Amino acid sequence: MTDLLTRRGEPPAAAPGTRRRGDRLPFRLAVPPVSGILRPRLTAVSAGLAAAVFAVFCWGMTVGDIPIAVADVVRALFGHGDPGNRLVVTELRLPRALAGLLVGCAFGLAGALFQTLTRNPLASPDMIGITQGAGTAVVAGLVLGVGSGLGTQLLGLLGGLVTAALVYLLAWRRGATGYRIILVGIGIAWICTSVTDFLMARGAQQEAQAALGWLVGNLNGRDWPQITPLMWALTVLVPAALLLGRQLRDLQLGDDVARGLGIRVQWVRIAALLTGVGLAAFGAAAAGPVAFVALAAPQIAQRLARAAWPPLIASGLAGALMVLVSDLIARRLIDGTELPVGVVTGVLGAPVLLWLLVRANRAGSGG
């Protein structure tokens, strides 16, 4: 089941005081025999985000040395129009735009999984060390040549998995709660950052510059070799995330209640952790650890949908929109200069982090 259609007996769709009449519409079909609850607002938000993603996706491909109208881009995507436009769009500009869309979707979904898993809006792969661990592994491959033959995709995945396993084991004490995962993850993130800085200082200038360009988060020069592994990963990990969605929502009621509902709490946490790590690691390997997307996108989607937790599909779409808009700004902000997309997402995402911290303190949960 997806976020849009959920079964009876699930937790409320919105936080107390935010529900509106008509937010949950029960339905029953005779053929096939299916019943459930339709969430019109969440459906409308997801559809609106999807339309915005497609619009910005096409708009981004109009930018370049050869200006092309949006209508011509759309025609070229469907195999129509001028042959020259089709060549420019499909061969030169489509890989970068597709990389931004897929990377944003991967980070948005990963952030939603981690925030739902830990029940904390500050939990995201770039806050608890997952992307830093992936970055350390990739930088080690670039600077030291350690495992460089594996490629950045596999190195990033291995680094993220090792970091996630370390965080989970250190947070384990008759179970791993979200609070301990966040605290341990922040410490591991700083350790990975320090190791990465050491590797950068030790490496040669050319190697350090290549690693730095990747660490900022960059879509420049993205091509099919970077996109294809991410596409295959998403075909496996996105359905896995959606299948875990209902169990994760049941965990919002607390571990004891979830166990009473038949949920194998620790196994669900491990499966969600592995899925989120895979999404974050493959996304980081394709474009670098693009800052704040995994943190901000789920919160944007949750507030647009007025939901009690970050909705998965809407979070992925919000992440894709955030990366595509940031890349468009990065390319148009300074004439003749293409900034790394991570610079813009950092500028846009930092106020979201500050707002979340202020909100947590006002709610009495900021420590």
C-alpha positions in Angstrom: 0.0 0.0 0.0 1.2 3.5 -0.7 0.8 6.7 1.3 -2.2 7.7 -0.7 -4.4 4.6 0.0 -4.1 3.2 3.5 -6.0 0.4 5.4 -8.4 0.8 8.2 -7.0 1.0 11.7 -4.0 3.1 10.9 -2.9 6.0 13.1 -4.6 9.4 12.4 -3.4 11.0 9.2 -2.7 14.3 10.8 -1.4 15.6 14.0 -4.0 16.7 16.7 -5.5 20.0 15.9 -4.5 19.9 12.2 -7.1 17.4 10.8 -9.8 18.8 8.6 -13.2 17.3 7.6 -12.8 15.3 4.4 -9.0 14.6 5.0 -9.9 10.9 5.3 -12.5 9.3 3.0 -13.3 5.6 3.5 -14.1 3.6 0.4 -15.1 0.1 -0.4 -15.0 -1.6 -3.8 -17.0 -4.7 -4.8 -14.6 -5.7 -7.6 -11.9 -6.2 -6.6 -12.9 -6.6 -3.0 -10.8 -3.7 -1.5 -11.6 -1.2 1.2 -9.4 1.5 2.6 -9.1 5.2 3.2 -8.4 7.8 0.5 -6.6 11.0 1.6 -7.7 13.7 -0.8 -5.3 16.4 0.5 -2.3 14.0 0.3 -3.3 12.9 -3.2 -3.7 16.6 -4.3 -0.3 17.5 -2.8 1.5 14.6 -4.5 -0.1 15.4 -7.8 0.8 19.1 -7.5 4.4 18.2 -6.6 4.6 15.8 -9.5 3.4 18.5 -11.9 5.9 21.0 -10.5 8.7 18.5 -10.8 7.9 17.9 -14.5 7.6 21.6 -15.2 11.0 22.4 -13.6 12.5 19.3 -15.1 11.6 20.6 -18.6 12.5 24.2 -17.8 16.0 23.2 -16.7 16.7 21.7 -20.1 16.0 25.0 -21.8 19.1 26.5 -20.2 22.4 26.3 -22.1 24.5 27.7 -24.9 21.7 26.8 -27.3 18.4 28.2 -25.9 15.4 25.9 -26.5 11.8 26.7 -25.7 9.9 24.7 -23.1 7.4 23.4 -25.7 10.3 22.2 -27.9 11.9 20.4 -24.9 8.6 18.6 -24.2 8.3 17.6 -27.9 11.9 16.4 -27.9 11.3 14.2 -24.8 8.5 12.4 -26.6 10.6 12.0 -29.8 9.0 14.8 -31.9 10.1 18.2 -33.1 13.4 19.4 -34.7 16.1 16.7 -34.9 18.7 19.2 -33.6 16.6 20.0 -30.6 16.1 16.2 -29.9 19.8 15.7 -30.0 20.6 18.5 -27.6 17.8 17.6 -25.2 18.2 13.8 -25.1 21.9 13.4 -25.4 23.3 16.5 -23.7 20.8 17.9 -21.2 18.6 15.0 -20.2 21.3 13.1 -18.2 21.9 16.1 -15.9 18.2 16.8 -15.4 17.4 13.1 -14.8 20.3 12.9 -12.3 18.9 15.9 -10.3 15.4 14.3 -10.3 16.6 10.8 -9.2 19.1 12.1 -6.6 16.5 14.4 -5.1 13.9 11.6 -5.0 16.5 9.3 -3.3 17.4 11.8 -0.6 13.8 12.8 0.0 12.7 9.2 0.5 15.8 8.4 2.7 15.0 11.4 4.9 11.4 10.4 5.2 12.4 6.9 6.3 14.9 8.1 8.9 12.6 10.7 10.3 9.7 8.3 10.6 12.0 5.6 12.0 13.4 7.8 14.7 10.2 9.9 15.2 12.4 13.0 15.1 12.3 15.7 12.3 16.1 16.3 12.8 17.0 12.8 11.7 18.3 12.5 8.2 21.2 10.7 6.5 23.3 13.8 6.5 22.7 14.4 10.2 23.4 10.9 11.5 26.5 10.2 9.5 25.3 8.1 6.6 26.3 10.4 3.8 29.5 11.4 5.7 30.4 7.7 5.8 29.7 7.3 2.1 31.7 10.4 1.4 34.7 9.1 3.5 34.7 5.8 1.5 34.5 7.6 -1.9 37.3 10.2 -0.9 39.5 7.3 0.2 39.0 5.7 -3.2 39.8 9.0 -5.0 42.7 10.1 -2.8 44.4 6.9 -1.7 43.2 4.6 -4.5 41.8 2.2 -1.8 39.2 0.1 -3.7 39.1 2.7 -6.5 38.4 -0.1 -9.0 35.0 -0.6 -7.3 33.7 2.8 -8.5 32.1 5.5 -6.5 28.6 3.8 -6.5 29.8 0.7 -4.7 32.3 2.6 -2.5 29.5 5.0 -1.4 27.2 2.1 -0.7 29.8 0.2 1.3 30.7 3.3 3.3 27.1 4.1 4.1 26.3 0.5 5.1 29.4 0.3 7.4 28.5 3.6 9.0 24.9 2.6 9.5 25.9 -0.7 11.0 28.3 1.1 13.4 25.7 3.6 14.4 23.1 0.9 15.0 25.5 -1.3 17.0 26.7 1.5 19.2 23.1 2.7 19.8 22.0 -0.9 20.7 20.9 -1.4 24.3 18.2 -4.1 24.4 17.0 -2.4 21.3 17.9 0.7 19.3 15.7 3.7 19.9 15.5 6.7 17.7 16.9 9.0 20.3 20.1 6.9 20.8 20.5 6.5 17.0 20.5 10.3 16.5 23.0 10.9 19.3 25.4 8.2 18.2 24.9 9.2 14.5 25.9 12.8 15.2 29.1 11.6 16.8 29.9 9.2 14.0 29.2 12.0 11.4 31.9 14.2 13.0 34.4 11.3 13.1 33.8 10.6 9.4 34.1 14.4 8.6 37.4 14.5 10.4 38.7 11.4 8.5 37.6 13.0 5.2 39.4 16.2 6.0 42.6 14.2 6.9 42.4 12.4 3.6 41.9 15.6 1.7 45.0 17.1 3.4 47.0 14.0 2.7 46.1 13.7 -1.0 47.7 15.5 -3.9 46.2 18.8 -5.1 44.5 17.3 -8.2 43.0 14.4 -6.2 41.9 16.7 -3.4 40.2 19.0 -5.9 38.3 16.1 -7.5 37.2 14.9 -4.1 36.2 18.4 -3.0 34.0 18.9 -6.1 32.2 15.6 -5.3 31.8 16.4 -1.6 30.0 19.7 -2.2 27.3 18.0 -4.2 27.5 18.5 -7.9 25.4 17.7 -11.0 28.0 19.1 -13.4 29.1 16.5 -15.9 26.6 13.9 -14.8 26.2 11.3 -17.5 24.6 7.9 -18.0 27.3 5.9 -16.2 26.4 7.8 -12.9 22.7 7.6 -13.5 22.1 4.0 -14.6 23.2 2.4 -11.2 20.9 4.9 -9.4 18.0 4.1 -11.7 18.4 0.3 -11.0 18.7 1.0 -7.2 15.5 3.0 -7.1 13.6 0.3 -9.0 14.3 -2.0 -6.0 14.5 0.4 -3.0 11.4 2.6 -3.8 9.0 -0.4 -3.7 10.8 -1.6 -0.5 10.3 1.8 1.1 6.6 1.8 0.2 6.1 -1.7 1.6 7.7 -0.7 4.9 5.5 2.5 5.1 2.6 0.9 7.0 4.9 -0.9 9.5 6.8 2.4 10.2 3.5 4.2 10.7 2.5 1.6 13.3 5.8 2.3 15.1 4.6 5.8 15.6 2.3 4.4 18.3 5.2 3.2 20.3 7.2 -0.1 20.4 4.8 -1.9 22.9 1.7 -1.0 20.8 3.5 -2.0 17.6 4.4 -5.4 19.0 0.8 -5.8 20.1 -0.2 -5.3 16.5 2.2 -8.0 15.4 5.0 -5.8 14.1 8.5 -7.2 14.5 9.9 -3.9 15.7 13.7 -4.5 15.4 13.4 -6.3 12.1 11.3 -3.4 10.7 13.9 -0.9 12.0 16.8 -2.8 10.4 14.9 -3.1 7.1 14.1 0.6 7.1 17.6 1.5 8.0 19.1 -0.6 5.2 16.6 0.8 2.7 17.3 4.4 3.8 21.0 3.8 3.7 20.8 2.3 0.2 18.8 5.3 -1.1 21.2 7.9 0.5 24.4 6.0 -0.5 23.4 5.6 -4.2 22.2 9.2 -4.3 25.4 10.5 -2.8 27.5 8.3 -5.1 25.7 9.7 -8.1 26.0 13.4 -7.3 27.8 13.7 -3.9 26.2 14.4 -0.5 23.8 17.2 -1.6 23.2 19.1 1.7 19.9 19.4 3.5 17.7 17.8 0.9 17.0 14.7 3.1 16.3 16.9 6.1 14.1 19.6 4.5 12.1 17.7 1.8 10.2 15.4 4.2 9.3 18.3 6.4 8.0 20.3 3.5 5.9 17.4 2.3 4.6 16.7 5.8 3.4 20.2 6.3 1.9 20.5 2.8 -0.1 17.3 3.4 -0.8 18.1 7.1 0.2 14.6 8.0 1.5 13.2 11.3 4.6 11.8 9.6 6.5 12.5 6.4 4.6 10.9 3.5 7.0 8.8 1.4 5.8 9.6 -2.1 5.4 13.3 -1.4 8.8 13.5 0.3 10.5 11.9 -2.7 8.8 14.4 -5.1 9.6 17.3 -2.8 13.3 16.2 -2.8 13.3 16.0 -6.6 11.8 19.5 -6.8 14.2 21.0 -4.3 17.3 19.6 -6.2 16.0 20.6 -9.7 15.1 24.2 -8.5 18.4 24.5 -6.7 20.3 23.4 -9.8 18.4 25.9 -12.0 19.3 28.6 -9.5 23.0 27.5 -9.4 23.2 27.7 -13.2 21.5 31.1 -13.6 22.6 33.0 -10.5 26.0 34.0 -11.9 26.5 34.5 -15.6 29.2 32.2 -17.0 29.5 30.2 -13.8 27.8 27.0 -12.8 27.8 26.6 -9.0 27.6 23.2 -7.4 24.0 22.4 -6.6 25.0 21.6 -3.0 25.9 25.2 -2.4 22.3 26.3 -3.2 20.6 23.5 -1.3 22.8 24.4 1.7 21.7 28.0 1.6 18.0 27.0 1.2 18.1 24.2 3.7 20.0 25.9 6.6 17.0 28.1 7.5 14.8 25.0 7.6 17.2 23.4 10.1 17.2 26.6 12.3 13.4 26.6 12.1 13.2 23.0 13.2 15.6 23.6 16.1 13.6 26.7 17.3 10.3 24.7 17.0 11.8 21.8 19.0 12.9 24.2 21.8 9.5 25.9 21.9 7.9 22.4 22.2 10.2 21.6 25.1 12.1 18.9 23.2 15.1 20.8 22.3 17.2 19.7 25.2 
